[in-house]
Amino acid sequence: MSDTTIVDAGLGDSEDDDFDELIEVDESDLPDHRFLDRELSWLAFNQRVLELAEDPLVPLLERANFLAIFASNLDEFFMVRVAGLKRRIVTGLAVPNNIGTAPQKVLEHIAREAHALQERHAAAWNDSLRPALADEGIEIVSWDELTELERAGLYEYFQQQVFPVLMPLAVDPAHPFPYISGLSLNLAVRIRHSRTGREEFARIKVPPMLPRVVRIAEEDPSSDRVRYLPLEELIAENLGEVFPGMEILQHHTFRLTRNEDMVIEEDESENLIQALESELLRRRFGPPIRLEITEDMDEVTLGLLLDELDVSEQEVYRLPTPLDLRALFQLGRIDRPELRYAKHVPVTPLAFQPADSDSKHAKADVFQAIRKGDVVVHHPYESFTTSVQAFLEQAARDPQVLAIKQTLYRTSGDSPIVQALIDAAESGKQVLALVEVKARFDEANNIEWARILEKSGVHVVYGLVGLKTHCKIASVVREENGQLRHYTHVGTGNYNPKTSRIYEDVGLFTCDPVVGRDVTRLFNELSGYAIEKKFSRLLTAPLHLRKGLLKLIDRERRHAAAGKAAQVRIKVNSMVDEEIIDALYRASMAGVKVDVWVRGICSLRVDLPGVSDNIRVRSVLGRYLEHARVFAFENDGSPELFIGSADMMHRNLDRRVEALVQVTNTQHITDLTAFFDLAMDDGSATWHLGESGTWTRRHLDDDGTPLLDVQDRTMTLIQRRRRARRARG
């Protein structure tokens, strides 16, 4: 596609009068209640995760993993979303949500749904999964189920590994109620003093550095049975060692969730790293927002906790033991492949296949492959190691490479990506790393990496004041025959080798000089000045991405009105932005077929007669976390497609630096469009959005036969396509 065509599509000239007229919002033709509450929609997403844990057709250890994921997701939801809402209510900044519900009423709705989900979550473990695992010889047992010999072995473990790190804290006139850290698991203990007869209270924090569940040594060494005892129960059964000479009256487990939503007031002159470190310290002392207790906790102990922690009854969640089912992540270490999904082995993208494929140590020339034509990779079906990682590692050691520029939003603790940047800098190359130190819950890790990179000679920048840099781009400048050539990667996922194994993402490699110029300008602006320009093959936020998508959607609306072929397909993690949703409604009203593939939150409704009749919304959850963002437009038979980092949320479109890149190769467009066909097919196992925001899982046909697993099928299709193209040469 020529640059002229791109400009005509509305992605170039910022003085386009028709474009300015388009973005003036007119809501008169749309119903008032056309959005779903985003918080309840998020809880509906986590319910979909829970449904996988409840499904007897899902392998047992995968079900346990989904229970742990549900628990971890809900923790983050409370720490960020609920905490932020409560903070806005307290400060008087809260306003009704996008469907007009008062903030306090939203909190009540959240509490009601979250209580029901947590009870369902506990029941899924205790009533279904726990006995099913026990049938397979994998058990989390109680103290009463152990033999005397097993108790003796665990007592020895307690004495050697647990007791030395316990810190019981008394509460009395000389000792105020201790600080309870967020997400810590605790024992509330009531004791009677043997000499005075006075009742006292103490708190013991379950040491977070120890395994959450303790492996029980089997009396029969040949047994393949795997059994665990929760650490808090081991401590509870040995409280006499912790409080010698005291009578133990009551002991109960509890867990507190605190506000961990960071608020950083940035100033052009302040050191962002120092501000972040101060905020990370403050995060530890955020106000409580949820108290989880065991269902047998007595009223005296509960009353003390409510008073001391300043928690309301609405914020109390009574649950059966054990609390904090993130402990089930520990079952991931069990070597029982028959209780897991069948293994998928990522394949090397055909373009990056070594010429000498028979040699075990052969490596492809990544730059040569990209010069032959754009390459699109699809992780984790195609290997991150032999594509993205190989691209950067080759750039680091190639003497013809002069410069490497890359964004780092999240990466792993032992990242070969970061090591490649260090190696490149130490070999004398110009290296720029834009490290987003405000990436939520990865702030401390990113600060550490930023300092390591700086010490190695990498030019480290932290982006623009007031904006998070969320785009996923890497640029390599290479000298070839006296000329400079730009090799560029633009992706939908983080440069993180670990998450690349479980996150579904796509990325484009290209040496198109147009993309190279776009990305060079973007990096220059990120490292120096605010973004003001538009680009040729990129759509960037915060200034142009929403406007560009609105114009592309409206072009489909106009095509449909003129009787031309028109369709909009969007794959994102979240669909919240009201302007984008309204544009999709208007496109639907004009006859445009709209397909939305969303993993998480969706404020778009499909139950508005005359408005959303042509809109379908699907969700796919499974072994991989769907993470790619793809935007496809039929354009009267000349389809256009973009991939990138942006979700359809206010924060992405208004407060982040995001980038979408246009995919122009016809075969790549066909391949990516085929994934939409698969996800939208009624023969595929998906969740369908229906009336009033209700999601219905459709994974069995009428006779009970499982429908196609989208992710399994995708892996098969990619392997088959790779073999076919290799055969064609």
HELIX and SHEET records of a PDB file:
HELIX    1   1 ASP A    3  ILE A    6  1                                   4    
HELIX    2   2 VAL A    7  LEU A   11  3                                   5    
HELIX    3   3 ASP A   17  LEU A   22  1                                   6    
HELIX    4   4 ARG A   38  GLU A   54  1                                  17    
HELIX    5   5 LEU A   60  GLU A   76  1                                  17    
HELIX    6   6 PHE A   77  VAL A   82  3                                   6    
HELIX    7   7 ALA A   83  THR A   91  1                                   9    
HELIX    8   8 PRO A  103  ALA A  123  1                                  21    
HELIX    9   9 ALA A  124  LEU A  129  3                                   6    
HELIX   10  10 ARG A  130  ASP A  135  1                                   6    
HELIX   11  11 TRP A  143  GLU A  145  5                                   3    
HELIX   12  12 GLU A  148  TYR A  157  1                                  10    
HELIX   13  13 PHE A  158  VAL A  162  3                                   5    
HELIX   14  14 PHE A  163  VAL A  165  5                                   3    
HELIX   15  15 LEU A  231  ALA A  236  1                                   6    
HELIX   16  16 LEU A  239  VAL A  242  1                                   4    
HELIX   17  17 LEU A  272  ARG A  283  1                                  12    
HELIX   18  18 GLU A  299  LEU A  309  1                                  11    
HELIX   19  19 GLU A  313  GLU A  315  5                                   3    
HELIX   20  20 LEU A  325  ARG A  333  5                                   9    
HELIX   21  21 PRO A  337  LEU A  339  5                                   3    
HELIX   22  22 LEU A  350  PHE A  352  5                                   3    
HELIX   23  23 VAL A  366  ARG A  371  1                                   6    
HELIX   24  24 THR A  385  GLN A  389  3                                   5    
HELIX   25  25 ALA A  390  ARG A  397  1                                   8    
HELIX   26  26 PRO A  416  GLU A  426  1                                  11    
HELIX   27  27 GLU A  443  LYS A  455  1                                  13    
HELIX   28  28 THR A  499  ARG A  501  5                                   3    
HELIX   29  29 PRO A  513  SER A  527  1                                  15    
HELIX   30  30 LEU A  545  ALA A  561  1                                  17    
HELIX   31  31 GLU A  578  MET A  589  1                                  12    
HELIX   32  32 ASN A  635  GLY A  637  5                                   3    
HELIX   33  33 HIS A  650  ASP A  654  1                                   5    
HELIX   34  34 THR A  666  MET A  680  1                                  15    
HELIX   35  35 GLU A  691  GLY A  693  5                                   3    
HELIX   36  36 VAL A  710  ARG A  728  1                                  19    
SHEET    1   A 3 ILE A 138  ILE A 140  0                                        
SHEET    2   A 3 VAL A 226  PRO A 230  1                                        
SHEET    3   A 3 VAL A 213  ARG A 215 -1                                        
SHEET    1   B 6 LEU A 169  VAL A 171  0                                        
SHEET    2   B 6 GLU A 199  LYS A 205 -1                                        
SHEET    3   B 6 LEU A 185  ARG A 192 -1                                        
SHEET    4   B 6 GLU A 247  ARG A 258 -1                                        
SHEET    5   B 6 PRO A 288  THR A 294 -1                                        
SHEET    6   B 6 VAL A 316  LEU A 319  1                                        
SHEET    1   C 7 VAL A 375  HIS A 379  0                                        
SHEET    2   C 7 TYR A 503  THR A 510 -1                                        
SHEET    3   C 7 GLN A 483  GLY A 491 -1                                        
SHEET    4   C 7 LYS A 472  GLU A 480 -1                                        
SHEET    5   C 7 VAL A 401  LEU A 408 -1                                        
SHEET    6   C 7 GLN A 430  VAL A 435  1                                        
SHEET    7   C 7 HIS A 459  VAL A 461  1                                        
SHEET    1   D 3 VAL A 375  HIS A 379  0                                        
SHEET    2   D 3 TYR A 503  THR A 510 -1                                        
SHEET    3   D 3 LEU A 625  GLU A 626  1                                        
SHEET    1   E 3 LYS A 468  THR A 469  0                                        
SHEET    2   E 3 ARG A 656  VAL A 663  1                                        
SHEET    3   E 3 LEU A 538  ALA A 541 -1                                        
SHEET    1   F 9 LYS A 468  THR A 469  0                                        
SHEET    2   F 9 ARG A 656  VAL A 663  1                                        
SHEET    3   F 9 GLU A 640  GLY A 644 -1                                        
SHEET    4   F 9 ARG A 629  PHE A 633 -1                                        
SHEET    5   F 9 GLN A 567  VAL A 572 -1                                        
SHEET    6   F 9 LYS A 593  VAL A 598  1                                        
SHEET    7   F 9 ILE A 615  SER A 619  1                                        
SHEET    8   F 9 THR A 686  LEU A 689 -1                                        
SHEET    9   F 9 TRP A 695  ARG A 698 -1                                        
END                                                                             
